[in-house]
Amino acid sequence: MGILGDSLDKAEAKAFTRPIPKTAQAQMRFLVKQEKGSTRAVAQLLGVSQRTVERYLKGQLRRPRKDLAGRLASAVRKRWQPKVRGKAKKQAATATGIVIETRARFGFTAALGTTDDGRLRLITQHLPPPYAARLFDAQAAGATEQQLQNIAAEGLQDIYFKDHGRRAQGLLVEFTDIDYIELDI
């Protein structure tokens, strides 16, 4: 995914109650258990042979190559504690909202006489539950990075720049050149 999608995943991971398995053997064991005992399914998921998966399970192989280690950790992270992850998402989407911290270039389309030049801003803002729900729903539906950025830009526009609709009625915010973005549930 992109920078915003990865930030959503990291925000969900902060809700975990137990640490993710550290060793390659434990990670493989977890994935095989998730795939109902199918080493073939895990092999296809990771892009390795079924025999390689079996060797990691037996402990014959211990240190995966860098690319395989990344794919393995990513696959485990995506499947780790789905109920805890779901509960955190539901809480953010219905009650608490989400906090977004970003350093990005914000440009504007506004009334005549105002500057619309984009400039780099550091913003930390709480977005209410409807925006958190839209972000999570879009991510689950397979939205592109640009679509996720548009939802975040709309939230920042309404909450930060327009102050919940109390000022700058005709303002449209462009959210580009993201230096970094961090989300917290």
C-alpha positions in Angstrom: 0.0 0.0 0.0 1.1 3.6 0.3 2.2 5.9 3.1 -1.4 6.5 4.4 -2.4 2.9 4.2 0.7 1.8 6.0 0.0 4.4 8.7 -3.5 2.9 9.2 -2.0 -0.5 9.6 0.6 0.8 12.2 -2.2 2.5 14.1 -4.1 -0.8 14.3 -1.0 -2.6 15.4 -0.7 -0.3 18.4 -3.8 -1.9 19.8 -2.2 -5.4 19.9 -2.2 -6.9 23.4 0.5 -9.6 22.7 3.7 -9.2 20.8 4.0 -10.7 17.3 6.1 -13.9 17.1 9.8 -13.0 16.6 11.5 -16.1 15.1 10.9 -17.3 11.6 9.8 -20.7 12.9 7.2 -19.2 15.2 6.0 -16.9 12.4 5.7 -19.8 10.0 3.9 -21.9 12.6 1.4 -19.0 13.1 0.8 -18.7 9.3 0.3 -22.4 8.9 -2.2 -22.4 11.7 -4.0 -19.5 10.2 -4.2 -21.4 6.8 -5.7 -24.4 8.6 -2.5 -26.5 8.4 -1.8 -25.9 4.7 1.9 -25.5 4.1 1.1 -25.1 0.4 -1.1 -22.1 1.0 1.6 -20.4 3.1 4.2 -21.2 0.4 2.0 -19.5 -2.2 1.4 -16.6 0.1 5.1 -16.0 0.6 6.3 -16.9 -2.8 8.5 -19.9 -1.7 8.4 -23.6 -2.1 6.3 -25.8 0.1 9.5 -27.6 1.2 11.0 -24.3 2.4 8.0 -23.7 4.6 8.4 -27.2 6.0 12.1 -26.7 6.7 11.3 -23.5 8.7 8.6 -25.4 10.7 11.1 -28.2 11.6 13.8 -25.6 12.5 16.2 -26.7 9.7 16.2 -23.2 8.4 16.3 -20.3 10.9 17.3 -17.1 9.2 15.3 -16.1 6.1 16.7 -13.9 3.3 15.9 -10.2 3.8 13.1 -10.1 1.2 11.5 -13.3 2.6 11.8 -12.0 6.2 9.9 -8.8 5.1 7.1 -10.7 3.4 6.9 -13.1 6.4 6.7 -10.3 9.0 4.2 -8.5 6.9 1.9 -11.5 6.4 2.0 -12.2 10.2 1.3 -8.6 11.1 -1.8 -8.5 8.8 -3.3 -11.6 10.4 -2.2 -11.0 14.0 -5.1 -10.6 16.6 -8.0 -9.8 14.2 -10.5 -9.4 17.0 -8.4 -6.9 18.8 -7.8 -5.0 15.6 -11.5 -5.1 14.8 -12.4 -3.8 18.2 -9.9 -0.9 17.9 -11.3 0.0 14.5 -14.9 -0.1 15.7 -14.0 2.0 18.7 -12.3 4.6 16.5 -15.2 4.6 14.0 -18.0 5.0 16.5 -16.6 6.8 19.5 -13.1 8.1 19.7 -12.1 9.0 16.2 -8.5 9.1 14.9 -5.6 11.5 15.4 -3.6 12.4 12.4 -0.1 14.0 12.5 1.4 15.0 9.2 3.9 17.2 7.6 2.8 17.8 4.1 2.2 20.5 1.5 -1.2 22.1 1.7 -2.5 24.3 -1.1 -5.8 26.0 -1.4 -8.5 26.9 -3.8 -10.2 30.0 -2.2 -11.8 33.3 -2.8 -10.0 36.0 -4.8 -7.5 38.0 -2.8 -6.2 35.1 -0.8 -3.0 33.2 -1.3 -3.3 29.7 -2.8 0.4 28.9 -2.8 1.0 25.5 -1.2 3.3 25.5 1.8 4.7 22.8 4.1 2.7 22.5 7.3 3.0 20.4 10.4 -0.5 19.5 11.6 -1.6 17.3 14.5 -5.4 17.1 14.5 -8.1 14.8 15.9 -10.6 13.7 13.3 -14.0 12.7 14.5 -15.4 9.1 14.2 -17.1 9.6 10.8 -13.7 10.3 9.1 -12.1 7.3 10.9 -14.9 5.1 9.7 -14.6 6.4 6.1 -10.8 5.7 6.2 -11.2 2.2 7.5 -14.0 1.4 5.2 -12.1 2.7 2.2 -9.0 0.7 3.1 -11.1 -2.5 3.6 -12.7 -1.9 0.1 -9.2 -1.7 -1.5 -9.1 2.1 -2.0 -6.1 3.6 -3.7 -3.6 5.7 -1.8 -5.0 8.8 -3.5 -8.5 8.0 -2.4 -7.3 7.6 1.2 -5.5 10.9 1.0 -8.6 12.6 -0.3 -10.6 11.4 2.7 -7.9 12.6 5.1 -7.7 16.0 3.2 -11.4 16.4 3.5 -11.3 15.7 7.2 -8.4 18.2 7.7 -10.2 20.7 5.5 -13.4 20.5 7.6 -11.9 20.3 11.0 -8.6 22.2 10.9 -9.0 24.7 8.1 -12.7 25.5 8.2 -13.1 25.0 12.0 -16.2 22.8 11.7 -17.8 25.1 9.1 -17.4 28.3 11.1 -15.0 30.0 8.7 -13.6 29.9 5.2 -16.7 28.6 3.5 -15.4 28.3 -0.1 -12.0 26.8 0.8 -10.9 23.6 -0.8 -7.7 22.0 0.5 -5.1 20.1 -1.6 -3.1 17.6 0.4 0.1 16.8 -1.5 3.8 16.1 -1.1 3.4 14.1 2.2 6.7 14.1 4.1 5.4 11.8 6.8 2.0 10.9 8.3 1.2 9.1 11.5 -2.2 8.0 12.7 -3.2 7.0 16.2 -6.5 5.4 17.2 
